[in-house]
Amino acid sequence: MQIRSSVSQYVSPLQITLLYLLFGFVALFISDILFPIVLDGPRLRLIQSIKGAVEILLTAIFIYLIVWYSWRDLRLKERAIDEAPIGVVITDDRDDDNPVIFANERFQDLTGYDKSEIVGRDCRILQGEQTDPESRAEIRAAIDDDRPVSVDIRNYRKNGGVFWNKVDIAPVRTDDEVTHYVGFQTDITDRKIREQRLEVLNRVLRHNYRNQMNIIQGYVSRLADEETADADTIGRIQRAIDQTLSVTESAHRTERVLDTAVTGRNPVELDARLRAIVDEAREEHPDATVTLSCPDDGPILVGTAGIEAAVEEAVTNALTHHGGDDPTVEVRMTRPREGRVSIAVRDDGPGIPDEEITAVRRGETQLSHGTNMGLWMIQWLVTYAGGTFSITQSDASGTLIELTLPTVAPSADRQR
């Protein structure tokens, strides 16, 4: 391979072809012009027969070498693309649908689609409900203008899981005309969640500290003007301090849970964890009605730790913010399809403020001035697990929080 690489730096295919033609013309001159002059008939015919056989042999060797070198170069490039740490696809821009004609192994691992399932189809198969329309439009405009583009976009795997995808697309030209596009995909989910965590924690803590410190400062100023402190004023100060400490502890808990989710990627028996969560909720809220429904066809495993914390947060949030004397919370786990599990937490409470739901759905951290970290924690944990998260509210039926996650098959040790 090193010899081939060194030779190819100095000898081009055109030069090799010219050398072959030169050899052919020299052989033709010797056999058809020079030999007839110096040789008689029988020997001339023998030499010309040998010359014909040599020409056939050399032609076959020449064609073989060209094909072999080309095949080796193509195989090297194909292996390099297949073993690249990012997803790579090539699409045919000459077709109206710009279908995929090549997808490397990393792209298949990233999206869950086999090569046979993605080749011939448009990359829009990766888009879904949470895919930003502006990002779609940016990609479409770049392709229409025959120019490169780079966007961070939410895409969907074959199993329905959402992930953040850094997409870089560049046109491939033949004779100054764009005939294909090459696309590079990188999973940046962890990076995006880290960025959101920093932004949300910073905004929530800053907003809460500013508000609560203003309250404390106001009441302290009032106390300074009075000879004695009344119990109501002291109580208000204490509540402001407690609120600040509560938000701080919530932020720290969120960080601990998320760090565990990132490092703890071992399978978890979800049905067993849900039973423990419901039992604990019943003990802490004896006046509440907390029910659990699970399939009875064996343990259900998910591939990451932390999901039980998301369910626990949903249940705790429903009970804590209910406001009534006898809250009702229903936890139901189902299998919507093969390889997926759905956990629904329904309550009959007053609901969650619309602005908090909208901010989490869109990932708009700049709108997150509330003090409730729970929804963000659920969103991040579900995203780490490769799942989806939805919230539905109505005056008649309360709030429904639904988590849909990919499952993993039990190992041989668990099945014994």
MIBA-529169 format. One record per residue (C-alpha): residue in three letters; y negated, x, z negated. Coordinates in steps of 0.001 Angstrom, whole numbers, plus 524288, in hexadecimal, padded with zeros to 5 digits. Layout:
% residues N
ALAYXZ;...
***
This chain:
% residues 416
MET800008000080000;GLN7F6CB80B427FCEE;ILE7F9C58115980A47;ARG7F7018047781106;SER7EA4B802DA80990;SER7E5F6810AD80CCA;VAL7E95C80F6281B32;SER7E2888024281C79;GLN7D5DB80884817E1;TYR7D59B81139823FC;VAL7DD9E80A5682E92;SER7DA0C7FC97832DA;PRO7E3337F33583A21;LEU7DB167F56A8467E;GLN7DCE88041784588;ILE7EB918026C843C0;THR7EC0B7F9A384FC6;LEU7E45B80383857EF;LEU7ED9880E5F853C2;TYR7F92D80602857D1;LEU7F2F2803438651F;LEU7F015811C3866F9;PHE7FE34814F2863FD;GLY802A280A8586DA2;PHE7FA1D80F82878B9;VAL7FE7281D9787673;ALA80CAB819528768F;LEU80A2681171882F7;PHE803CB81D2C889C8;ILE80EE68263888633;SER81A0F81CF4889B6;ASP8147181672895E8;ILE80C068211889BEF;LEU80FDF82E8C896F1;PHE81EB882D00895D0;PRO820A0827C28A3DA;ILE81A80834548A8BD;VAL8233083DD18A135;LEU82FE18361A89F89;ASP83A05830E38A914;GLY83EED822D68A9A5;PRO84A238222F89F9A;ARG842FE829C789526;LEU8366982239897A2;ARG83D4081535895DD;LEU8434E81A148891D;ILE8363D81EBE883EC;GLN82FAA811F5887BB;SER83A7580A2188104;ILE838BB812208749F;LYS82A0981061875D5;GLY82B9F80187876C5;ALA834468013286AC5;VAL82AAC809AF86330;GLU81F68800C686723;ILE826C07F4CA8626A;LEU82A287FB8B8559D;LEU81C4E8007985350;THR816997F3298568B;ALA81F9D7ECAE84CC1;ILE81C2D7F6E08426E;PHE80DA67F54984537;ILE80E2D7E67584410;TYR8163C7E782837A2;LEU80C977F0EC83162;ILE800FB7E835834B3;VAL807A37DC2482F3F;TRP80CD27E3678235A;TYR7FFBD7E97781FCC;SER7F8EC7DC6C821B8;TRP8031D7D57581980;ARG801E17DF8680E99;ASP7F31F7DE4380E94;LEU7F3F07CF7D80E33;ARG7FE247CFAE80366;LEU7F5D97D90F7FB69;LYS7E9F87D0547FCB1;GLU7F1F97C4307F9A3;ARG7F7D77CA817ED82;ALA7EA6E7CF147E924;ILE7E4FF7C1407EA7B;ASP7F0E07BB2B7E3E8;GLU7F0077C4837D869;ALA7E1527C31A7D6E5;PRO7DD667BE187C958;ILE7D5717B3067CF64;GLY7D8EE7A78B7D81A;VAL7D6D67A9A47E6AB;VAL7D72979F697F16D;ILE7D3F679FF17FFE2;THR7CFC0793AE80713;ASP7CE8E7909F81592;ASP7C09F78C99818C1;ARG7C4797890C826AF;ASP7CAE477CD38212E;ASP7C1EE771DC81CB4;ASP7C88C7712380F60;ASN7C7EB77FE880D54;PRO7D62E78022808B2;VAL7DC5078B09800D3;ILE7E4CC7941280901;PHE7E7B679E1F7FE70;ALA7E84079DE57EF8D;ASN7EC5F7A9737E74B;GLU7F5557A8FC7DB81;ARG7EA517A97E7D189;PHE7E42979D697D7B2;GLN7F12C796687D654;ASP7F24679A997C813;LEU7E435796997C574;THR7E505789097CB71;GLY7F36B785A27C9FF;TYR7F4BD782A77D888;ASP7FF7D789487E05B;LYS7FBC678F6C7ED44;SER8028B7846E7F49B;GLU7FA5277A7B7ED22;ILE7ED18780C27EFB3;VAL7EE777864D7FD86;GLY7E92077C8A80748;ARG7E0D8775907FD1A;ASP7D27A776837F96A;CYS7CE8277DB47ECFC;ARG7C7D6771337E898;ILE7D53976DBC7E32B;LEU7D0CE775847D736;GLN7C50476CD07D4B9;GLY7C4A8760FB7CBDF;GLU7BCB2758517C2F5;GLN7B6A87635F7BB03;THR7B35B76BA87C6EB;ASP7A4A276CFE7C7C8;PRO79F5B7664F7D42A;GLU794987708F7D523;SER79EA877B7B7D5AA;ARG7A613774277E040;ALA7998F7728C7E812;GLU79639780F47E67E;ILE7A36C784FE7EC1A;ARG7A25C77B2D7F738;ALA794A477FC87FAD0;ALA798E078E127FB0C;ILE7A45478B1380413;ASP79B937832580D08;ASP7921778EAE80D98;ASP79CE6798E380F9F;ARG798B57A0B5803B0;PRO79F3D7A5C77F74D;VAL79E6779E147EA9C;SER7A22B7A0087DC63;VAL7A336794C97D2A0;ASP7A938791C97C56D;ILE7B01F784BF7C6C2;ARG7B98477C317BF1E;ASN7C64877ADA7C68C;TYR7D324773F77C40D;ARG7E0BB779B17C3DF;LYS7EC50772947C9B9;ASN7F03876DBA7BC31;GLY7E2B3767D37BA1E;GLY7DD82772757B12C;VAL7CF2C776137B285;PHE7CAB27842E7B36F;TRP7BE1B78B4E7B67C;ASN7BF4D7924F7C380;LYS7B64279CED7C886;VAL7B6E279AE67D732;ASP7B1F17A5167E0DD;ILE7B2827A14C7EF3A;ALA7AF2A7A9C07FAFF;PRO7AFCC7A71C809B2;VAL7B8D37AF3081266;ARG7B3797B19882003;THR7BA4C7B49282CCF;ASP7B1477B8C4837E7;ASP7A5837B45782FC0;GLU7AB487A6B782E1B;VAL7B00D7A184820FC;THR7BE6579E0C82285;HIS7C35679EB881488;TYR7BEF779F0F8066C;VAL7C4877A71D7FB63;GLY7C3787A1DB7ED9D;PHE7C5717A8AC7E09A;GLN7C8727A1077D426;THR7C7847A6317C644;ASP7CAD079E6C7BA07;ILE7BEC279FB37B14E;THR7C22D794CC7A7CA;ASP7C23079DA279BD6;ARG7B5157A37B79F95;LYS7AEF3796247A1E4;ILE7B3C3790F6794E3;ARG7AE9D79D0278DD2;GLU7A16079AF579431;GLN7A14D78C9679077;ARG7A58478FBA7829B;LEU79A3F79927780D2;GLU7905E78FCC786BA;VAL79503783CC77F48;LEU7962778AC07723C;ASN788DC790F777403;ARG782387842977794;VAL788F877BD176D5A;LEU7869B7857776257;ARG778A8788427666B;HIS7756F779D2767EA;ASN77BDB7761C75B07;TYR775E47814E75355;ARG7686477E447588F;ASN7694676FD67553F;GLN76F567718D747D3;MET7664777C93743ED;ASN75AA477422747B2;ILE75FFF7698873EB7;ILE7622E7730C73393;GLN754CB7792C7356D;GLY74E4B76BDD73509;TYR754D2767C572866;VAL752867750572213;SER7440E7739C72537;ARG7443B7662C71EDE;LEU74AAB76BC5712B8;ALA740567764D711F3;ASP735E276BC771108;GLU73CE57642870666;GLU73F2F767A56F842;THR74D23762A36F7F2;ALA7578C7616270252;ASP75CF1753C57044D;ALA76B81751F8706B9;ASP7696674C1A71438;THR76211757FF71943;ILE76C187615C713BA;GLY776DF75926719DB;ARG77079759C372733;ILE76F547687E7264F;GLN77D87769A17223D;ARG781FA760FF72D92;ALA77A467696073735;ILE780967759E731B2;ASP78E1376F547322E;GLN78BCB76B327404D;THR78811779097441A;LEU793EB77EBE73D43;SER79CB0774757438E;VAL7980B777D275139;THR799A87865774E75;GLU7A7837844F7497B;SER7AA9177BBF75549;ALA7A5E67868C75E51;HIS7AE11790BF75741;ARG7BA08787E675791;THR7B833785A67661D;GLU7B7C97944576877;ARG7C4197969076066;VAL7CBAB78BC876739;LEU7C79F79056774C8;ASP7CB0E79E70771CD;THR7D885799CE76D88;ALA7D9ED791E477A0B;VAL7D6ED79DD478267;THR7E08A7A6D577B81;GLY7EB0479CD47780F;ARG7F13F7998A78519;ASN7FEDA796AE77FA3;PRO805167894A781F3;VAL8020D77EF6777B3;GLU80A42772EC7746D;LEU7FF6F7690877628;ASP8068F75CFD7712A;ALA809A1763AA76436;ARG7FB8E76829762BD;LEU7F67C75A7376565;ARG7FF0D754C375AB5;ALA7F98575EAE7511C;ILE7EB8D75B7475542;VAL7EDA574CD875399;ASP7F44374E9B74652;GLU7E8DC756DA74188;ALA7DEF174CF974692;ARG7E5E67420073F4F;GLU7E58A749CE732AA;GLU7D71B74D1D733DE;HIS7D33573F5673827;PRO7DC36735E6730DC;ASP7D3F072A17734AB;ALA7D53472D2E74334;THR7DFE9728D774C72;VAL7E4C67348A7543F;THR7F04B7326575D6E;LEU7F81473B937660A;SER80076738E0771FC;CYS80873743C27786D;PRO813617442878288;ASP820D17456477C5D;ASP8270F74D5E7873D;GLY8263875AA2780B7;PRO81B9D7645277CC7;ILE80F96765B978557;LEU80A7D77395786AC;VAL7FD077781878AEF;GLY7FA737863678E36;THR7EF167898A78539;ALA7EB34788C07770E;GLY7DF187813677325;ILE7E22A77445779BA;GLU7E5E976E6B76CA9;ALA7D8437722C767F2;ALA7D27276A567732D;VAL7DA5E75E4876F6A;GLU7D737760447610F;GLU7C8C1761077645C;ALA7C97A7545876C1C;VAL7D07E74D49760F9;THR7C791752C775666;ASN7BB6074FA175E37;ALA7BFF87418A76011;LEU7C29273FAC75181;THR7B6A5746E474C5C;HIS7AC947404A75517;HIS7B27A732A7754EF;GLY7A90A72D1E74AEB;GLY7B20E721F3746F3;ASP7BB1B71FA773B7A;ASP7C7FB71EEF742E1;PRO7C7A47274274F4F;THR7D2CE72688758F3;VAL7D70E7324E760FB;GLU7E2537321B76A99;VAL7E87073EBE76F8D;ARG7F16473CFB77B3F;MET7F89E7478C782D7;THR7FE7B7448179031;ARG803D774B7F79C24;PRO7FBA6746E27A7BE;ARG803DF74F0C7B107;GLU80D3375A797B14E;GLY8074E766A47AB46;ARG7FBD475F7A7A4E0;VAL7F96A7598F79790;SER7EE4D750947939B;ILE7E8FE74EFC785C3;ALA7E0207433A783BD;VAL7D8217415677745;ARG7D227733BD77666;ASP7C97772EA876B73;ASP7C1C8722547687E;GLY7B5787295776410;PRO7A763728CC768DB;GLY7A9577330F77364;ILE7A3A174048776ED;PRO79583741E677B90;ASP794FF7418678A6B;GLU78CB174DCD78B67;GLU79708755E77846C;ILE7A1D0750DA78D52;THR799BB753507998D;ALA7967F7613E79568;VAL7A4CE764BB7932D;ARG7A96375E4C79FC8;ARG79FA5765E27A7F3;GLY79FE8772677A00B;GLU791387713C79E27;THR78F79779EA7924E;GLN780BA778EA79356;LEU781BF76A9878F31;SER78A0D76D6D78343;HIS7808E76B927780D;GLY789D57634276FED;THR790DE768707641B;ASN79E6D7638E767FC;MET7A67976F2776C8C;GLY7B2FD7673476D58;LEU7B21F762B377B76;TRP7AF237705E7803C;MET7BA97775EC77896;ILE7C3D576BC877E64;GLN7BEC076E9978C19;TRP7C07B77D4778A9C;LEU7CE1277C5678496;VAL7D2E77733C78F40;THR7CD1F77C0D799C7;TYR7D3DE787F0793DC;ALA7E0A678059794B9;GLY7DE5F77D037A315;GLY7DC8D76E8B7A075;THR7D253763EA7A204;PHE7CA3975C5479832;SER7C42274ED57997E;ILE7BC8874557790EA;THR7BBCE736A179312;GLN7B38C72D8E78AC4;SER7B1A471EE1789E2;ASP7AC0A7157777FEC;ALA7B8C370DD277FB6;SER7C2D7718A977E1F;GLY7BB557241A7783D;THR7BD167321C77CBA;LEU7C8A5737C97841B;ILE7CA1A74693784C3;GLU7D4FD74ADC78DE2;LEU7DA667589378FA5;THR7E39175B6B79AFF;LEU7EADB7685479A7B;PRO7F56276FD17A1D0;THR802487711E79AA1;VAL80BD177C6879A5A;ALA81A9377BB979B01;PRO8220477E7C78E5C;SER827F778BFF78DA7;ALA8369D78DFD78C9B;ASP835457916077E23;ARG82E277849677B4C;GLN8384377C9B782A5;ARG843AB781CE77AB0;
***
